[in-house]
Amino acid sequence: MAAVAIARRIPSVRVVRLDTGEIDEVDDAIGTTRPSIRTFHAEVGIDDAEIVARTGSGYCAGTQVSGWTGAGYFRGHGGYGNAVGGVPFHLLWIRAQRCGDVAPFDSFAGSESGLQLNLPKYSQALRALGRVAGVEEIHGAFPVVEASAEESEIRTLRLSDGRELSAELYVDATGRAATIRRQLPYRWIDWRGALPVDRLLIREQTVPSSDDRLIALPAGWRYHGVSGVASAHRSDTPDGSTIAFEQGRLENAWHGNCVAIGSAALTLEPTAATNLHAVCRHIERLIACWPGRECHATPAEIAYFNRRTALESDCLRDFVQLPYLLNDRTESFWRAAAAGPVSPELQRTLALFRERGRLPTRDEDGFARDEWIATLIGQGVLPRRTDALADEIPLDVIRRLTGANHES
C-alpha cells in the first residue's frame, strides 16, 4: 500500500519494495476495513468497484456489537439521522427518548461503508499496480541496519546474502516486529493496563463477509476468525494458533530517515477495524508531510509527523477501550477491564457526554463523531439532561424524525 501510494502520488521518487517473505499473522487475519480505505483508493487512483470485483471482496457498513452490554447494537461507519436547524440528530433523539417511545438509535445509521477485503488477492492486485507505477521489488532475508555513529539515521540495510540497500528514506511496514525501526533508538508505550487482551487466537483465514460481528465472550471477544483473551484470566489452552499480543505504540514513529507505519508503529486489537485504518492514515500523513524530492526531513517536519501520529494513536486506543469501560458483564475479565486506567481525554469525553450529550473535539480523531455517539448510546450511556438547542425544536418535528409515537 505504501509503495503504490508513494509511486503514484510522487512519481519523481524512486520506490523500492523489499520483500523479506515474512508476514504478520495479525495483520493478515482480518480484512475488515473502515471508510478510510476508500479514501486511500481515491487518492491513489484505485476504483473501489474494480478492486472489489477483481479480488472477490465486499462492502461493510459497520459492526454488530453483541454481548458487551444489554441487547447489543450496531456501530455504523456513516452519520446517523439528519440535523435540524444546526442541532445534531443525536441530541434530538436523546430528547425524544426522554419524552416517549423512540426508534433505536442504531436504526438511523447511514450508508457509508468500508470494505471486506480478501487480503491475499488484494495484496496481489496492489503488487501488480505497483509494478505498473514503477515500484521495483527486491526479495531478501532479514535486513540488518547499518546506522550512523550517533544512531541518528540509517546508512544502509545489509541483507543476509551480503547485498546492501541504501536510500534517503526507509518506510518500515514490517508489522509488529518493526524489523527496521526497532534497530534504531525507540521507546515503547505500553497500553496493557487499559486494554487487557494480550493473546490472540487465529482460528481460520478470514474470508470476506458482510456479516461483521464483534461478540463478547466470558474471557475476551471473537471477531471474525480471531479471538482475543487475557492470559491473566484464562488458564486453558484453546485450539488454534496463539499469538502473544502487546498493545501499545512507539513514542516516535519517525526517527531520522526511517518512519514506521501501520502496526510497526501502533499495535492495537482489531475490534474497531483499526489495522488497515491506521495504515491508510499513516500513509496519507506521510505523503502530506513528504520531505521534498531529496527525501530529507528536517527535525521540525519529523516532530510534526510524530505529534500528529501519537495523538491519533491515543485517540484510537480510547475508542477501542470505550466499550470495555462501559460493559455490564460480571466475569472477572470484564470487571478488570471496566476498572482499567482511563486517559484524561477519555474521562473528559465521558463526563461531557453524560451531562448533555455533547462531545469534545479531539485533534487527529480517526473516528466519526457519530461512531463515538453510537458506541456510547449502544453501551447504555444517556445524558442526565437534554440540550438547550434541542429543547427549542418543536416536539412533533422531533417525533417525525425519530419514530417516537407518544409522550410519557
DASUL-V336319 format. One record per pair of residues at least 6 apart in sequence whose ideal C-beta (glycine too) atoms are under 8 Angstrom apart, sorted by the first residue. I is the first residue (numbers start at 0). J is the second residue. If there is no record, write none. Layout:
# DASUL-V336319
i={I & I}
j={J & J}
This chain:
# DASUL-V336319
i={0 & 0 & 0 & 0 & 0 & 0 & 1 & 1 & 1 & 1 & 1 & 1 & 2 & 2 & 2 & 2 & 3 & 3 & 3 & 3 & 3 & 3 & 4 & 4 & 4 & 4 & 4 & 5 & 5 & 5 & 5 & 5 & 6 & 6 & 6 & 6 & 6 & 6 & 7 & 7 & 7 & 8 & 8 & 8 & 9 & 9 & 10 & 10 & 11 & 12 & 12 & 13 & 13 & 14 & 14 & 14 & 14 & 14 & 15 & 15 & 15 & 15 & 15 & 15 & 16 & 16 & 16 & 16 & 16 & 17 & 17 & 17 & 17 & 17 & 17 & 18 & 18 & 18 & 18 & 19 & 19 & 19 & 19 & 19 & 19 & 19 & 20 & 20 & 21 & 21 & 21 & 21 & 21 & 22 & 23 & 23 & 23 & 23 & 23 & 24 & 24 & 24 & 25 & 25 & 25 & 25 & 25 & 25 & 25 & 25 & 25 & 25 & 26 & 26 & 26 & 26 & 26 & 27 & 28 & 28 & 28 & 28 & 28 & 28 & 28 & 28 & 29 & 29 & 29 & 29 & 29 & 29 & 29 & 29 & 30 & 30 & 30 & 30 & 30 & 30 & 30 & 30 & 30 & 30 & 31 & 31 & 31 & 31 & 31 & 31 & 31 & 31 & 31 & 31 & 32 & 32 & 32 & 32 & 32 & 32 & 32 & 32 & 32 & 33 & 33 & 33 & 33 & 33 & 33 & 34 & 34 & 34 & 34 & 34 & 35 & 35 & 35 & 35 & 35 & 35 & 36 & 36 & 36 & 36 & 36 & 36 & 37 & 37 & 37 & 37 & 38 & 38 & 39 & 39 & 39 & 39 & 40 & 40 & 40 & 42 & 45 & 47 & 50 & 50 & 50 & 50 & 51 & 51 & 51 & 53 & 53 & 54 & 54 & 54 & 54 & 54 & 54 & 55 & 55 & 55 & 56 & 56 & 56 & 56 & 56 & 56 & 56 & 57 & 57 & 57 & 57 & 57 & 58 & 58 & 58 & 58 & 58 & 59 & 59 & 59 & 59 & 59 & 59 & 59 & 59 & 60 & 60 & 60 & 60 & 60 & 60 & 60 & 61 & 61 & 61 & 61 & 61 & 61 & 61 & 61 & 62 & 62 & 62 & 62 & 62 & 62 & 62 & 63 & 63 & 63 & 63 & 63 & 63 & 63 & 63 & 64 & 64 & 64 & 64 & 64 & 64 & 64 & 64 & 64 & 65 & 65 & 65 & 65 & 65 & 66 & 66 & 66 & 66 & 66 & 67 & 67 & 67 & 67 & 67 & 67 & 67 & 67 & 68 & 68 & 68 & 68 & 68 & 68 & 68 & 68 & 69 & 69 & 69 & 69 & 71 & 72 & 72 & 72 & 72 & 72 & 72 & 72 & 73 & 73 & 73 & 73 & 74 & 74 & 74 & 74 & 74 & 75 & 75 & 75 & 75 & 75 & 75 & 75 & 76 & 76 & 76 & 76 & 76 & 76 & 77 & 77 & 77 & 77 & 77 & 77 & 77 & 78 & 78 & 78 & 78 & 78 & 79 & 79 & 79 & 79 & 79 & 79 & 79 & 79 & 79 & 79 & 79 & 80 & 80 & 80 & 80 & 80 & 80 & 80 & 81 & 81 & 82 & 83 & 83 & 83 & 83 & 83 & 84 & 84 & 84 & 85 & 86 & 86 & 86 & 86 & 88 & 88 & 89 & 89 & 89 & 89 & 89 & 90 & 90 & 90 & 90 & 90 & 90 & 91 & 91 & 91 & 91 & 91 & 92 & 92 & 92 & 92 & 93 & 93 & 93 & 93 & 93 & 93 & 94 & 94 & 94 & 94 & 94 & 94 & 94 & 95 & 95 & 95 & 95 & 95 & 95 & 95 & 95 & 96 & 96 & 96 & 97 & 98 & 98 & 98 & 98 & 99 & 99 & 99 & 99 & 99 & 99 & 100 & 100 & 100 & 100 & 101 & 101 & 101 & 102 & 102 & 102 & 104 & 104 & 104 & 104 & 105 & 105 & 106 & 107 & 108 & 109 & 113 & 115 & 115 & 115 & 115 & 116 & 116 & 117 & 117 & 118 & 126 & 129 & 130 & 137 & 137 & 139 & 139 & 139 & 139 & 140 & 140 & 140 & 141 & 141 & 141 & 142 & 142 & 142 & 142 & 142 & 142 & 143 & 143 & 143 & 143 & 143 & 144 & 144 & 144 & 144 & 144 & 144 & 145 & 145 & 145 & 145 & 145 & 145 & 146 & 146 & 146 & 146 & 146 & 147 & 147 & 147 & 150 & 150 & 150 & 151 & 152 & 152 & 152 & 153 & 153 & 153 & 153 & 153 & 153 & 153 & 154 & 155 & 155 & 155 & 156 & 156 & 156 & 156 & 156 & 157 & 158 & 166 & 166 & 167 & 167 & 167 & 167 & 168 & 168 & 168 & 168 & 168 & 168 & 169 & 169 & 169 & 169 & 170 & 170 & 170 & 170 & 171 & 171 & 171 & 171 & 171 & 171 & 171 & 171 & 171 & 172 & 172 & 172 & 172 & 172 & 173 & 173 & 174 & 174 & 174 & 175 & 175 & 175 & 175 & 176 & 177 & 177 & 177 & 177 & 177 & 178 & 179 & 179 & 180 & 180 & 180 & 180 & 180 & 180 & 180 & 180 & 183 & 183 & 183 & 184 & 185 & 185 & 185 & 185 & 186 & 186 & 186 & 187 & 187 & 187 & 187 & 187 & 188 & 188 & 188 & 188 & 189 & 189 & 189 & 190 & 190 & 190 & 190 & 190 & 191 & 191 & 191 & 191 & 192 & 192 & 193 & 193 & 193 & 193 & 193 & 193 & 194 & 194 & 194 & 194 & 194 & 194 & 194 & 194 & 195 & 195 & 195 & 195 & 195 & 195 & 195 & 195 & 196 & 196 & 196 & 196 & 196 & 196 & 196 & 196 & 197 & 197 & 197 & 197 & 197 & 197 & 197 & 197 & 198 & 198 & 198 & 198 & 198 & 198 & 198 & 198 & 198 & 199 & 199 & 199 & 199 & 199 & 199 & 199 & 199 & 200 & 200 & 200 & 200 & 200 & 200 & 200 & 200 & 200 & 200 & 201 & 201 & 201 & 201 & 201 & 202 & 202 & 202 & 202 & 202 & 202 & 203 & 204 & 205 & 205 & 205 & 208 & 211 & 212 & 213 & 213 & 213 & 213 & 214 & 214 & 214 & 215 & 215 & 215 & 216 & 216 & 217 & 217 & 217 & 218 & 218 & 218 & 218 & 218 & 218 & 219 & 219 & 219 & 219 & 219 & 219 & 219 & 220 & 220 & 220 & 221 & 222 & 222 & 225 & 226 & 226 & 227 & 227 & 227 & 228 & 228 & 229 & 229 & 231 & 232 & 232 & 232 & 232 & 233 & 244 & 244 & 245 & 246 & 246 & 246 & 246 & 247 & 248 & 248 & 248 & 248 & 248 & 248 & 248 & 249 & 249 & 249 & 249 & 250 & 250 & 251 & 251 & 251 & 252 & 252 & 252 & 252 & 252 & 252 & 252 & 252 & 252 & 252 & 252 & 253 & 253 & 253 & 253 & 253 & 253 & 254 & 255 & 256 & 256 & 256 & 258 & 258 & 260 & 260 & 260 & 260 & 260 & 261 & 261 & 261 & 261 & 261 & 262 & 262 & 264 & 264 & 264 & 264 & 265 & 265 & 265 & 267 & 267 & 267 & 267 & 267 & 267 & 267 & 268 & 270 & 270 & 271 & 271 & 271 & 271 & 273 & 273 & 273 & 276 & 276 & 277 & 277 & 277 & 280 & 280 & 281 & 284 & 284 & 284 & 285 & 288 & 288 & 288 & 288 & 290 & 290 & 290 & 296 & 307 & 307 & 308 & 310 & 310 & 310 & 311 & 311 & 311 & 313 & 313 & 314 & 314 & 314 & 314 & 314 & 314 & 315 & 315 & 316 & 317 & 317 & 317 & 317 & 318 & 318 & 318 & 318 & 318 & 320 & 320 & 320 & 321 & 321 & 321 & 321 & 321 & 322 & 322 & 323 & 323 & 323 & 323 & 324 & 324 & 324 & 324 & 324 & 324 & 325 & 325 & 325 & 325 & 325 & 326 & 326 & 326 & 326 & 327 & 328 & 341 & 344 & 344 & 347 & 348 & 348 & 348 & 348 & 349 & 349 & 351 & 351 & 351 & 352 & 352 & 352 & 352 & 352 & 353 & 353 & 353 & 354 & 354 & 354 & 355 & 355 & 355 & 355 & 355 & 355 & 356 & 356 & 356 & 356 & 356 & 357 & 358 & 358 & 358 & 389 & 394 & 397 & 398}
j={39 & 125 & 172 & 278 & 279 & 282 & 170 & 172 & 260 & 278 & 282 & 285 & 14 & 16 & 129 & 134 & 43 & 125 & 128 & 129 & 132 & 134 & 39 & 42 & 43 & 282 & 286 & 12 & 14 & 170 & 285 & 286 & 12 & 14 & 129 & 132 & 133 & 134 & 43 & 44 & 132 & 42 & 43 & 286 & 286 & 289 & 132 & 133 & 292 & 292 & 294 & 133 & 135 & 129 & 132 & 133 & 134 & 135 & 134 & 135 & 136 & 137 & 164 & 166 & 129 & 134 & 135 & 136 & 137 & 137 & 138 & 139 & 142 & 156 & 164 & 136 & 137 & 138 & 139 & 138 & 139 & 140 & 141 & 142 & 173 & 178 & 138 & 140 & 141 & 173 & 174 & 176 & 178 & 174 & 173 & 174 & 175 & 176 & 262 & 201 & 240 & 242 & 174 & 175 & 199 & 201 & 225 & 242 & 244 & 262 & 269 & 274 & 174 & 175 & 261 & 262 & 274 & 118 & 199 & 201 & 204 & 205 & 223 & 224 & 225 & 269 & 205 & 222 & 223 & 224 & 225 & 269 & 272 & 274 & 56 & 114 & 115 & 116 & 117 & 118 & 121 & 205 & 207 & 275 & 59 & 62 & 113 & 115 & 116 & 205 & 211 & 223 & 269 & 272 & 59 & 113 & 114 & 115 & 116 & 272 & 275 & 276 & 279 & 76 & 113 & 272 & 273 & 275 & 276 & 76 & 77 & 111 & 112 & 113 & 113 & 275 & 276 & 279 & 280 & 365 & 113 & 114 & 116 & 275 & 276 & 279 & 47 & 112 & 113 & 114 & 279 & 283 & 45 & 279 & 282 & 283 & 46 & 47 & 50 & 283 & 128 & 114 & 56 & 114 & 121 & 124 & 57 & 58 & 114 & 120 & 124 & 116 & 117 & 120 & 121 & 123 & 124 & 117 & 120 & 207 & 114 & 115 & 116 & 117 & 120 & 121 & 207 & 114 & 115 & 207 & 208 & 209 & 112 & 113 & 114 & 115 & 209 & 76 & 112 & 113 & 114 & 115 & 209 & 211 & 272 & 75 & 76 & 77 & 108 & 110 & 111 & 112 & 73 & 74 & 75 & 76 & 77 & 108 & 112 & 211 & 73 & 74 & 211 & 212 & 213 & 271 & 272 & 71 & 72 & 73 & 74 & 210 & 211 & 212 & 213 & 71 & 72 & 73 & 74 & 212 & 213 & 322 & 374 & 377 & 71 & 212 & 213 & 214 & 215 & 214 & 215 & 216 & 220 & 328 & 213 & 215 & 322 & 325 & 326 & 327 & 328 & 378 & 322 & 325 & 326 & 327 & 328 & 377 & 378 & 379 & 327 & 377 & 378 & 379 & 377 & 103 & 104 & 105 & 373 & 376 & 377 & 378 & 105 & 108 & 373 & 377 & 105 & 370 & 373 & 374 & 377 & 105 & 108 & 109 & 111 & 369 & 370 & 373 & 109 & 111 & 112 & 113 & 367 & 370 & 108 & 109 & 110 & 111 & 112 & 367 & 369 & 88 & 109 & 111 & 367 & 369 & 88 & 89 & 92 & 104 & 105 & 107 & 108 & 109 & 369 & 372 & 373 & 88 & 89 & 91 & 92 & 107 & 400 & 401 & 88 & 400 & 88 & 91 & 392 & 396 & 397 & 400 & 388 & 391 & 392 & 388 & 386 & 388 & 389 & 392 & 107 & 400 & 104 & 356 & 369 & 372 & 376 & 355 & 356 & 385 & 386 & 388 & 389 & 389 & 392 & 397 & 400 & 401 & 101 & 104 & 107 & 401 & 356 & 381 & 382 & 385 & 386 & 389 & 385 & 386 & 389 & 390 & 392 & 394 & 397 & 101 & 394 & 397 & 398 & 400 & 401 & 402 & 403 & 381 & 401 & 403 & 385 & 394 & 403 & 406 & 407 & 398 & 403 & 404 & 405 & 406 & 407 & 402 & 403 & 404 & 405 & 401 & 402 & 403 & 401 & 402 & 403 & 372 & 373 & 376 & 377 & 373 & 377 & 402 & 401 & 373 & 369 & 272 & 207 & 208 & 209 & 211 & 207 & 275 & 206 & 207 & 205 & 136 & 136 & 136 & 162 & 164 & 158 & 159 & 160 & 162 & 158 & 159 & 160 & 158 & 159 & 178 & 156 & 157 & 158 & 164 & 178 & 179 & 156 & 157 & 158 & 159 & 182 & 153 & 156 & 157 & 179 & 182 & 183 & 153 & 154 & 155 & 156 & 157 & 163 & 152 & 153 & 154 & 182 & 183 & 153 & 154 & 255 & 183 & 184 & 255 & 255 & 255 & 256 & 257 & 166 & 169 & 179 & 183 & 255 & 256 & 257 & 165 & 163 & 164 & 165 & 163 & 164 & 165 & 169 & 179 & 163 & 164 & 256 & 294 & 256 & 293 & 294 & 295 & 256 & 257 & 258 & 290 & 294 & 296 & 179 & 256 & 257 & 258 & 257 & 258 & 260 & 285 & 177 & 178 & 179 & 180 & 257 & 258 & 259 & 260 & 263 & 259 & 260 & 261 & 263 & 278 & 179 & 263 & 261 & 262 & 263 & 245 & 262 & 263 & 266 & 263 & 185 & 249 & 259 & 263 & 264 & 263 & 257 & 259 & 249 & 252 & 254 & 257 & 258 & 259 & 263 & 264 & 254 & 255 & 257 & 254 & 249 & 250 & 251 & 254 & 249 & 250 & 251 & 245 & 247 & 248 & 249 & 250 & 247 & 248 & 249 & 250 & 245 & 246 & 247 & 246 & 247 & 248 & 267 & 316 & 197 & 245 & 246 & 247 & 339 & 340 & 316 & 320 & 339 & 340 & 341 & 342 & 246 & 267 & 268 & 316 & 319 & 320 & 323 & 339 & 229 & 231 & 232 & 323 & 332 & 335 & 336 & 339 & 219 & 220 & 227 & 228 & 229 & 244 & 246 & 268 & 228 & 229 & 230 & 231 & 243 & 244 & 245 & 246 & 227 & 228 & 229 & 230 & 233 & 241 & 242 & 243 & 244 & 225 & 226 & 227 & 228 & 241 & 242 & 244 & 268 & 225 & 226 & 227 & 228 & 237 & 238 & 239 & 240 & 241 & 242 & 224 & 225 & 239 & 240 & 242 & 224 & 225 & 226 & 238 & 239 & 240 & 224 & 224 & 223 & 224 & 225 & 223 & 223 & 222 & 220 & 221 & 222 & 270 & 220 & 221 & 222 & 326 & 328 & 333 & 226 & 228 & 328 & 330 & 332 & 228 & 229 & 232 & 233 & 330 & 332 & 226 & 227 & 228 & 229 & 232 & 233 & 332 & 226 & 227 & 270 & 227 & 269 & 270 & 269 & 237 & 239 & 244 & 268 & 270 & 237 & 332 & 332 & 335 & 335 & 330 & 331 & 332 & 335 & 332 & 266 & 268 & 266 & 266 & 267 & 268 & 316 & 266 & 264 & 265 & 266 & 309 & 312 & 313 & 316 & 259 & 263 & 264 & 265 & 305 & 309 & 301 & 305 & 309 & 258 & 259 & 260 & 263 & 264 & 265 & 281 & 304 & 305 & 308 & 309 & 259 & 296 & 301 & 304 & 305 & 308 & 301 & 301 & 294 & 295 & 296 & 285 & 304 & 277 & 278 & 281 & 282 & 285 & 274 & 275 & 277 & 278 & 281 & 274 & 277 & 277 & 281 & 308 & 312 & 277 & 312 & 315 & 273 & 274 & 277 & 312 & 315 & 316 & 319 & 319 & 319 & 322 & 315 & 318 & 319 & 366 & 315 & 319 & 365 & 315 & 365 & 312 & 315 & 365 & 311 & 365 & 308 & 304 & 307 & 308 & 304 & 296 & 300 & 303 & 304 & 296 & 297 & 300 & 304 & 362 & 363 & 363 & 361 & 362 & 363 & 363 & 364 & 365 & 342 & 344 & 344 & 361 & 363 & 364 & 365 & 366 & 365 & 366 & 342 & 342 & 344 & 345 & 348 & 365 & 366 & 370 & 371 & 374 & 339 & 341 & 345 & 345 & 371 & 374 & 375 & 378 & 374 & 378 & 333 & 336 & 337 & 339 & 336 & 337 & 339 & 341 & 345 & 349 & 337 & 375 & 378 & 379 & 380 & 333 & 336 & 337 & 378 & 379 & 334 & 349 & 359 & 361 & 359 & 358 & 359 & 361 & 371 & 375 & 380 & 357 & 358 & 359 & 358 & 372 & 375 & 380 & 382 & 380 & 382 & 383 & 382 & 383 & 384 & 382 & 383 & 384 & 385 & 386 & 387 & 372 & 381 & 382 & 385 & 386 & 386 & 368 & 371 & 372 & 397 & 406 & 403 & 404}
